[in-house]
Amino acid sequence: MYYIITYDISDDRRLNKVRKILRKYLNWVQKSVFEGSLSDSQFHKCKMELESIIDKNQDSIYFYKISYNKALSKEILGIDNLTKLLEDNFI
């Protein structure tokens, strides 16, 4: 499955932990957006790790699941942050 995960984390310490977990599984495309393909087991493992970090009374994480690749169309207006991130890591 293809996932888009967005988040709003109120504490910087938890925010850094959430990003670290998501970077293990997905591509970081914008400040609070990750996307990529995951197996069911990878998704459940990632979700469990995130649940152990966040404060459910202050933070939120949204999981968008796209079942069919043909249903996904992506258009970028402006800079492609994934390309920029990759370039910045090589310089």
Wavefront OBJ file of the C-alpha trace (Angstrom):
o trace
v 0.000 0.000 0.000
v 1.016 3.594 -0.504
v 0.712 5.904 2.506
v 0.757 9.624 3.081
v 1.280 10.494 6.737
v 0.898 13.987 8.155
v 1.362 15.073 11.720
v 1.050 17.941 14.178
v 3.201 17.375 17.263
v 3.176 20.016 19.995
v 6.453 19.182 21.761
v 9.828 19.467 19.967
v 11.280 16.426 21.728
v 8.362 14.219 20.647
v 8.428 15.821 17.195
v 12.037 14.756 16.640
v 11.231 11.213 17.764
v 8.220 11.036 15.435
v 10.335 12.228 12.489
v 13.040 9.706 13.297
v 10.520 6.859 13.285
v 8.874 7.987 10.057
v 12.235 8.392 8.301
v 12.897 4.682 8.895
v 9.835 3.761 6.847
v 8.947 6.565 4.425
v 10.244 9.511 2.393
v 10.132 12.933 4.043
v 8.564 15.245 1.444
v 7.585 18.327 3.481
v 7.998 19.540 7.060
v 5.135 17.456 8.419
v 4.477 15.074 5.521
v 5.913 11.648 4.747
v 4.927 9.285 1.947
v 5.834 5.923 0.479
v 4.970 2.259 0.132
v 4.683 -0.003 3.167
v 3.662 -3.584 3.691
v 0.880 -4.193 6.205
v 3.388 -5.374 8.802
v 5.637 -2.333 8.265
v 2.647 -0.025 8.628
v 1.498 -1.650 11.871
v 5.023 -1.600 13.313
v 5.445 2.074 12.389
v 2.052 2.956 13.861
v 2.831 1.126 17.126
v 6.141 2.977 17.438
v 4.379 6.310 16.888
v 1.663 5.491 19.426
v 4.325 4.930 22.067
v 5.740 8.452 21.493
v 2.842 10.851 21.002
v 0.585 12.467 23.576
v -2.897 11.635 22.294
v -4.327 14.676 24.093
v -2.011 17.136 22.330
v -0.675 15.552 19.133
v -2.221 14.163 15.967
v -1.063 11.921 13.151
v -3.147 11.344 10.004
v -2.685 8.189 7.915
v -3.893 8.306 4.305
v -3.896 4.894 2.640
v -3.993 4.570 -1.143
v -4.846 1.059 -2.253
v -4.425 1.399 -5.987
v -1.407 3.094 -7.547
v -3.521 4.129 -10.521
v -5.749 6.133 -8.158
v -2.767 8.256 -7.091
v -1.830 11.290 -9.085
v 0.685 13.773 -7.753
v 1.406 17.224 -9.090
v 3.969 19.540 -7.557
v 3.801 23.301 -7.904
v 7.130 24.838 -7.002
v 10.169 23.034 -5.624
v 10.092 19.274 -5.118
v 11.202 19.019 -1.482
v 12.213 15.368 -1.822
v 14.639 16.240 -4.618
v 15.937 19.206 -2.606
v 16.380 17.006 0.487
v 18.358 14.445 -1.526
v 20.554 17.163 -3.049
v 21.212 18.736 0.357
v 22.302 15.378 1.783
v 24.885 14.876 -0.971
v 26.467 18.327 -0.773
l 1 2 3 4 5 6 7 8 9 10 11 12 13 14 15 16 17 18 19 20 21 22 23 24 25 26 27 28 29 30 31 32 33 34 35 36 37 38 39 40 41 42 43 44 45 46 47 48 49 50 51 52 53 54 55 56 57 58 59 60 61 62 63 64 65 66 67 68 69 70 71 72 73 74 75 76 77 78 79 80 81 82 83 84 85 86 87 88 89 90 91
